[in-house]
Amino acid sequence: MEKGNTNFIAGYGKIFTPKDEKQLAKGIGLIIMLFGFESIIFSMLSLFFEGLSFYYGLLIALNFFAIFGLMIKDQVQGKS
């Protein structure tokens, strides 16, 4: 086998740099706290109702989309 140079740039480029880090951290923290509250509510409801796993999974996906939405909002608005 022939040895050669390979460009390995993992970790060198920044994919996401927040513009308003404090506001983004507040938003993501709020979503994480709401996710914890949703988890508590769904665990209690699952004792009484069957088939809630689909709706719980849907809420998980919505939480991820909300976090990505906050990241996009941060990049579009930036620091006011």
N, CA and C atoms as an extended XYZ file, in Angstrom:
240
Properties=species:S:1:pos:R:3:atomname:S:1:resname:S:1:resid:I:1 pbc="F F F"
N         0.831       -1.179        0.000 N   MET     1
C         0.000        0.000        0.000 CA  MET     1
C         0.877        1.244        0.000 C   MET     1
N         0.380        2.198       -0.677 N   GLU     2
C         1.090        3.455       -0.780 CA  GLU     2
C         0.663        4.394        0.344 C   GLU     2
N         1.622        5.004        1.005 N   LYS     3
C         1.305        5.951        2.061 CA  LYS     3
C         1.238        7.348        1.476 C   LYS     3
N         0.268        8.116        1.990 N   GLY     4
C         0.114        9.481        1.511 CA  GLY     4
C        -0.510       10.353        2.580 C   GLY     4
N        -0.640       11.606        2.267 N   ASN     5
C        -1.255       12.538        3.206 CA  ASN     5
C        -2.766       12.520        3.041 C   ASN     5
N        -3.430       12.537        4.157 N   THR     6
C        -4.883       12.593        4.154 CA  THR     6
C        -5.315       13.807        4.954 C   THR     6
N        -6.190       14.591        4.367 N   ASN     7
C        -6.718       15.747        5.088 CA  ASN     7
C        -7.771       15.281        6.078 C   ASN     7
N        -7.509       15.552        7.322 N   PHE     8
C        -8.446       15.187        8.377 CA  PHE     8
C        -8.781       16.462        9.123 C   PHE     8
N        -9.978       16.994        8.841 N   ILE     9
C       -10.309       18.306        9.381 CA  ILE     9
C       -11.352       18.247       10.487 C   ILE     9
N       -11.622       17.068       11.020 N   ALA    10
C       -12.628       16.956       12.075 CA  ALA    10
C       -12.183       17.760       13.282 C   ALA    10
N       -13.022       18.653       13.717 N   GLY    11
C       -12.715       19.468       14.872 CA  GLY    11
C       -12.051       20.789       14.543 C   GLY    11
N       -11.618       20.982       13.319 N   TYR    12
C       -10.952       22.225       12.962 CA  TYR    12
C       -11.958       23.313       12.588 C   TYR    12
N       -13.002       22.944       11.851 N   GLY    13
C       -13.978       23.932       11.430 CA  GLY    13
C       -15.100       24.057       12.436 C   GLY    13
N       -15.558       25.277       12.622 N   LYS    14
C       -16.681       25.487       13.528 CA  LYS    14
C       -17.968       25.398       12.722 C   LYS    14
N       -18.861       24.542       13.173 N   ILE    15
C       -20.131       24.373       12.475 CA  ILE    15
C       -21.133       25.407       12.952 C   ILE    15
N       -21.164       25.644       14.250 N   PHE    16
C       -22.158       26.556       14.817 CA  PHE    16
C       -21.497       27.438       15.860 C   PHE    16
N       -21.597       28.731       15.666 N   THR    17
C       -21.111       29.692       16.636 CA  THR    17
C       -22.272       30.586       17.027 C   THR    17
N       -22.721       30.508       18.281 N   PRO    18
C       -23.870       31.327       18.672 CA  PRO    18
C       -23.536       32.810       18.652 C   PRO    18
N       -24.503       33.613       18.212 N   LYS    19
C       -24.319       35.060       18.188 CA  LYS    19
C       -24.758       35.690       19.501 C   LYS    19
N       -25.842       35.193       20.089 N   ASP    20
C       -26.310       35.673       21.387 CA  ASP    20
C       -26.395       34.461       22.313 C   ASP    20
N       -25.246       34.118       22.879 N   GLU    21
C       -25.114       32.867       23.626 CA  GLU    21
C       -25.999       32.838       24.871 C   GLU    21
N       -26.129       33.971       25.544 N   LYS    22
C       -26.918       34.011       26.775 CA  LYS    22
C       -28.390       33.728       26.495 C   LYS    22
N       -28.946       34.364       25.482 N   GLN    23
C       -30.350       34.154       25.134 CA  GLN    23
C       -30.589       32.727       24.633 C   GLN    23
N       -29.652       32.203       23.856 N   LEU    24
C       -29.769       30.835       23.356 CA  LEU    24
C       -29.723       29.836       24.502 C   LEU    24
N       -28.846       30.069       25.480 N   ALA    25
C       -28.754       29.169       26.631 CA  ALA    25
C       -30.046       29.200       27.452 C   ALA    25
N       -30.648       30.373       27.594 N   LYS    26
C       -31.917       30.466       28.319 CA  LYS    26
C       -33.009       29.678       27.605 C   LYS    26
N       -33.078       29.818       26.285 N   GLY    27
C       -34.098       29.113       25.516 CA  GLY    27
C       -33.932       27.608       25.563 C   GLY    27
N       -32.700       27.147       25.390 N   ILE    28
C       -32.440       25.709       25.419 CA  ILE    28
C       -32.673       25.160       26.819 C   ILE    28
N       -32.301       25.915       27.847 N   GLY    29
C       -32.564       25.490       29.219 CA  GLY    29
C       -34.051       25.351       29.498 C   GLY    29
N       -34.835       26.283       28.977 N   LEU    30
C       -36.281       26.215       29.152 CA  LEU    30
C       -36.859       24.980       28.466 C   LEU    30
N       -36.388       24.683       27.271 N   ILE    31
C       -36.876       23.505       26.550 CA  ILE    31
C       -36.491       22.225       27.290 C   ILE    31
N       -35.298       22.184       27.852 N   ILE    32
C       -34.876       20.998       28.601 CA  ILE    32
C       -35.720       20.827       29.859 C   ILE    32
N       -36.019       21.943       30.547 N   MET    33
C       -36.878       21.846       31.732 CA  MET    33
C       -38.287       21.392       31.357 C   MET    33
N       -38.811       21.903       30.244 N   LEU    34
C       -40.130       21.472       29.792 CA  LEU    34
C       -40.127       19.992       29.418 C   LEU    34
N       -39.026       19.528       28.824 N   PHE    35
C       -38.920       18.116       28.485 CA  PHE    35
C       -38.951       17.253       29.745 C   PHE    35
N       -38.289       17.695       30.804 N   GLY    36
C       -38.337       16.963       32.065 CA  GLY    36
C       -39.747       16.926       32.636 C   GLY    36
N       -40.444       18.046       32.559 N   PHE    37
C       -41.822       18.106       33.031 CA  PHE    37
C       -42.719       17.188       32.203 C   PHE    37
N       -42.535       17.203       30.869 N   GLU    38
C       -43.299       16.314       29.989 CA  GLU    38
C       -43.030       14.855       30.329 C   GLU    38
N       -41.782       14.534       30.633 N   SER    39
C       -41.430       13.151       30.970 CA  SER    39
C       -42.132       12.705       32.241 C   SER    39
N       -42.185       13.596       33.233 N   ILE    40
C       -42.871       13.258       34.483 CA  ILE    40
C       -44.361       13.043       34.236 C   ILE    40
N       -44.961       13.942       33.465 N   ILE    41
C       -46.395       13.837       33.175 CA  ILE    41
C       -46.686       12.545       32.405 C   ILE    41
N       -45.882       12.245       31.372 N   PHE    42
C       -46.134       11.044       30.574 CA  PHE    42
C       -45.891        9.774       31.365 C   PHE    42
N       -44.938        9.784       32.285 N   SER    43
C       -44.726        8.574       33.084 CA  SER    43
C       -45.914        8.324       34.015 C   SER    43
N       -46.519        9.399       34.533 N   MET    44
C       -47.711        9.224       35.373 CA  MET    44
C       -48.923        8.812       34.537 C   MET    44
N       -49.072        9.402       33.364 N   LEU    45
C       -50.211        9.060       32.511 CA  LEU    45
C       -50.122        7.642       31.967 C   LEU    45
N       -48.897        7.160       31.780 N   SER    46
C       -48.743        5.810       31.231 CA  SER    46
C       -49.225        4.737       32.208 C   SER    46
N       -49.352        5.097       33.481 N   LEU    47
C       -49.900        4.144       34.446 CA  LEU    47
C       -51.388        3.903       34.215 C   LEU    47
N       -52.071        4.889       33.662 N   PHE    48
C       -53.519        4.807       33.475 CA  PHE    48
C       -53.938        4.548       32.030 C   PHE    48
N       -53.109        4.966       31.071 N   PHE    49
C       -53.462        4.836       29.652 CA  PHE    49
C       -52.399        4.035       28.923 C   PHE    49
N       -52.839        3.274       27.933 N   GLU    50
C       -51.909        2.498       27.094 CA  GLU    50
C       -51.682        3.244       25.780 C   GLU    50
N       -50.566        2.995       25.148 N   GLY    51
C       -50.304        3.523       23.814 CA  GLY    51
C       -49.889        4.984       23.772 C   GLY    51
N       -49.298        5.480       24.826 N   LEU    52
C       -48.848        6.863       24.834 CA  LEU    52
C       -47.432        7.033       24.294 C   LEU    52
N       -46.780        5.936       23.981 N   SER    53
C       -45.386        6.015       23.550 CA  SER    53
C       -45.241        6.783       22.240 C   SER    53
N       -46.207        6.664       21.333 N   PHE    54
C       -46.145        7.413       20.072 CA  PHE    54
C       -46.167        8.910       20.345 C   PHE    54
N       -47.046        9.337       21.238 N   TYR    55
C       -47.171       10.768       21.541 CA  TYR    55
C       -45.950       11.289       22.298 C   TYR    55
N       -45.384       10.452       23.134 N   TYR    56
C       -44.156       10.827       23.836 CA  TYR    56
C       -43.015       10.989       22.830 C   TYR    56
N       -42.908       10.066       21.907 N   GLY    57
C       -41.897       10.176       20.846 CA  GLY    57
C       -42.106       11.411       20.001 C   GLY    57
N       -43.360       11.741       19.737 N   LEU    58
C       -43.668       12.956       18.977 CA  LEU    58
C       -43.226       14.201       19.740 C   LEU    58
N       -43.447       14.218       21.044 N   LEU    59
C       -42.991       15.357       21.846 CA  LEU    59
C       -41.471       15.461       21.877 C   LEU    59
N       -40.792       14.328       21.906 N   ILE    60
C       -39.325       14.349       21.859 CA  ILE    60
C       -38.858       14.984       20.552 C   ILE    60
N       -39.468       14.574       19.441 N   ALA    61
C       -39.102       15.151       18.146 CA  ALA    61
C       -39.396       16.645       18.113 C   ALA    61
N       -40.528       17.058       18.668 N   LEU    62
C       -40.860       18.482       18.697 CA  LEU    62
C       -39.875       19.277       19.546 C   LEU    62
N       -39.392       18.676       20.629 N   ASN    63
C       -38.382       19.354       21.451 CA  ASN    63
C       -37.081       19.542       20.676 C   ASN    63
N       -36.675       18.519       19.927 N   PHE    64
C       -35.467       18.666       19.099 CA  PHE    64
C       -35.656       19.753       18.051 C   PHE    64
N       -36.817       19.770       17.397 N   PHE    65
C       -37.067       20.800       16.396 CA  PHE    65
C       -37.114       22.190       17.020 C   PHE    65
N       -37.607       22.281       18.248 N   ALA    66
C       -37.637       23.573       18.937 CA  ALA    66
C       -36.215       24.061       19.221 C   ALA    66
N       -35.336       23.145       19.617 N   ILE    67
C       -33.939       23.533       19.868 CA  ILE    67
C       -33.275       23.964       18.570 C   ILE    67
N       -33.506       23.220       17.488 N   PHE    68
C       -32.935       23.621       16.202 CA  PHE    68
C       -33.526       24.947       15.734 C   PHE    68
N       -34.804       25.175       16.024 N   GLY    69
C       -35.430       26.451       15.686 CA  GLY    69
C       -34.793       27.601       16.442 C   GLY    69
N       -34.468       27.382       17.712 N   LEU    70
C       -33.779       28.422       18.477 CA  LEU    70
C       -32.393       28.706       17.909 C   LEU    70
N       -31.718       27.650       17.467 N   MET    71
C       -30.396       27.842       16.875 CA  MET    71
C       -30.490       28.625       15.569 C   MET    71
N       -31.494       28.327       14.773 N   ILE    72
C       -31.679       29.060       13.513 CA  ILE    72
C       -32.053       30.510       13.804 C   ILE    72
N       -32.934       30.711       14.780 N   LYS    73
C       -33.337       32.068       15.161 CA  LYS    73
C       -32.130       32.871       15.622 C   LYS    73
N       -31.232       32.228       16.371 N   ASP    74
C       -30.033       32.898       16.836 CA  ASP    74
C       -29.157       33.338       15.666 C   ASP    74
N       -29.053       32.492       14.671 N   GLN    75
C       -28.199       32.845       13.536 CA  GLN    75
C       -28.813       33.931       12.666 C   GLN    75
N       -30.144       33.932       12.562 N   VAL    76
C       -30.821       34.924       11.718 CA  VAL    76
C       -30.870       36.276       12.406 C   VAL    76
N       -31.262       36.296       13.685 N   GLN    77
C       -31.409       37.561       14.405 CA  GLN    77
C       -30.063       38.103       14.865 C   GLN    77
N       -29.285       37.288       15.492 N   GLY    78
C       -28.021       37.746       16.032 CA  GLY    78
C       -28.236       38.632       17.233 C   GLY    78
N       -27.229       39.374       17.574 N   LYS    79
C       -27.287       40.249       18.741 CA  LYS    79
C       -27.988       41.542       18.371 C   LYS    79
N       -28.981       41.899       19.185 N   SER    80
C       -29.756       43.117       18.896 CA  SER    80
C       -29.074       44.342       19.461 C   SER    80
